[in-house]
Amino acid sequence: MAGEGHGQSSGHPGAEPPRVGENLLERVLFGSRWILAPFYLGLVFSMVALLVQFGREMLHLFEHMIGATTVGGTLSSEAQTTIYVLSLIDIVLMANLVIMVVLSGYENSVSRLNVVSEDRPSWLGKLDASGLKQKVFNSIVAISAIQLLRVFLQAGQASEKELWASAAIHMVFVVSALCLALSDRVSAGAKKPEK
């Protein structure tokens, strides 16, 4: 009879009463998500390093434009300018990727961002873990394509083995992104209720 009284006090017949130790453990586990906050803050600081690198590449571009000389006399002025611009695009894509991971990851894993602003990105709050993975892989493929293009523009300085290796690495990223997209599509299809 005593056991029945306990079960009924929780609102569910036959259910055991919540234990203090179990509640405490669950609160600790739930609160442990805040350990991720310093990781996201570290990624924000890593963007400072990207900003410094962007400044260096911009400086190289300006020096090249003013001097209009080639590095070592092996590349044309147009090819060298393209390489510097590709480097800038590469850094911008990386910075976009970092901020996307920071904001979406924080909101999905730690806490909702209670920021009301007209500048709020449209994808914020709509990007789940699966969508974030897809965005990360798409950015990696784009960054890899830029690196590959840079290697091909410097073809005179790279060996044939390096060219093939760069192309192979890029294809691995492309195939991985396609496999991830296919996996997500199959998974999403399996979750849809049958009509």
N, C-alpha and C positions, 0 to 999 in steps of 0.2 A: 504494500500500500504506500509505503514511504517513497518508493521508486516512482510510482505512478504520479504522486503529487509533484515530484521534481520535474517529471516529463511534461506535465500539464502546465506548470508555471512558465515554461519557455514558449508556450503558444503552439507547440507541435506535440501531439500525443506520441509518447514513446521516445521523444528526442531527449538526449542528455542535456543537462544544463551547461551553459558555456563555462569553461574553466578559466580561472584567473591567469594561470600560466600560459594557456593557449592564446588568450586575448592579448597578453603582453607580447608574446612571440610574434603574433600577426601584426601588431602595431610597429614593432621593431623592424620586421621585414618590409612593411609598407613604407615606413619612414626611411629605409635604407636607400630608396630611390634618390634621395638628396645627395648621396655620395657622388652621383653623376654630375652634379652642378659644377664642381671644380674642373672636370674634364671639358665641359662645354666652355667654361671660362678660359681654359688653356687654349682651346681652338680659336677663341676670339683674339687672344694675344698672338697666336700664330699668324693672324692676318696682318699684324704689324710687320712681321718678317716678309710677308708677300708684298706689302706696300714698299718696303725698302728695296726689295728686288725689282719691283716695277719701276722705281725711281732710277735705279742703276741702268736698267734696259733703256729707259727713256733718254737718259744721259748719253748712252752709247749711240742711240739713234740720232740725237742732235749733233754729236761729234761727227758721225758719219755724214750727215747732211751738210755740215759746215765744211768739213775737210774734203768730201767727195772723193775719198780714196778707198781702195780696197784693202782688206786685211790680207797681208802677205802677197797681194797681187794675184790671188787665185780666183776670187769671186768678182763678178761684175757688180757695179754699183746698185743696179736694180735688184739683183738676187740678195745682196747683203741687206738692203733696206727691207725686203720682204721677210728675211729671217728675223730682223729686229722687231718688225710688226707682229710676226707670228709669236715671238717670245712674249710680247705684251698681251696678246690675246690669250695665250696659254696661262699667264698669271691671273688675268681677269676671270677666266673660266674656273681656275682653282679657287679663287676668292669667293666666287658665286657658290661653288660647291660647298665650301666651308660654312658659309652663312646659312645655306639651306640645311645642312646637317645640324648646325647649332640650334637654329630656331625650331625646326621640325622635331629633332631628337629631344630637345628640352620639353616641348609641348606634349609629345607622345609618351615620354618616359618619366618626367619629373613633375611638372605642374603646368596648368594652362597659363598662357600669357594673357594677362588682363590689361592689354594695351589697346586703347580705342584711338585709332588714327586713320585719316584718309589715306595715308601712305602705306597702310598695312598691306603686305603682299597678298595677292588673290589666292595663292596656294597654301597660305598659312592656315592651319586648322583643318585642311582637307587632305593633307599628305600623310598617309599612314606609313607604317614600317615598310610594307611592300612597295608602295609608291616611292618612298625615299630611296630604297635599294635600286629601283629602276632608274631614278634620276641620277644617282651616284654612278651607276654603270654607264649611262648615256654620256655623262660628263667625262668619265675616264676614256671612253671610246673617242670622244671629240678631242681630248687632250693628246691621246695617243696618235690620232690622225695628224694633228699639228706637228708633233715630234717627228712622225714619219715624213711629212712634207719637208720639214727642216733638214732631215738627213738626205733626202733626195736633192734638195737645192744645193747641198754641200757634197754632192756626189763625187766631185774631184778629190775631196779630202777624206772620203770614207772608202773602205775596201768593199769589194763585191759581197764578201761574207757579212760585213756589218749591215749592208743594205738589205740582204735577204733576212738577216736576223731581225731587223727592225720591222720588216713587212710581216714576218711570222708572228712576232709579238703582238702587232696590231690586230692581226687576224684572230689570235687567241682571245683578245678583248672583245672583238666583234661577235665571235661565236658564243662567248660567255654571256654577253648581253642578250643575244637572241634566245639562248637557252633559258635565261632568267625570265625574259618576257613570256616565253612559251609556258614555262612552269607556272607563272602567275596567272596566265590566262586559263590554263587547265584547272588550277586551284579555284579561281573565281567562278568558273563554270560549274564546278562540283558543288559550290556553296549555294548556287541559285536554286530556289525551290521549284520543283516540277509543277507545271500547271495542268 
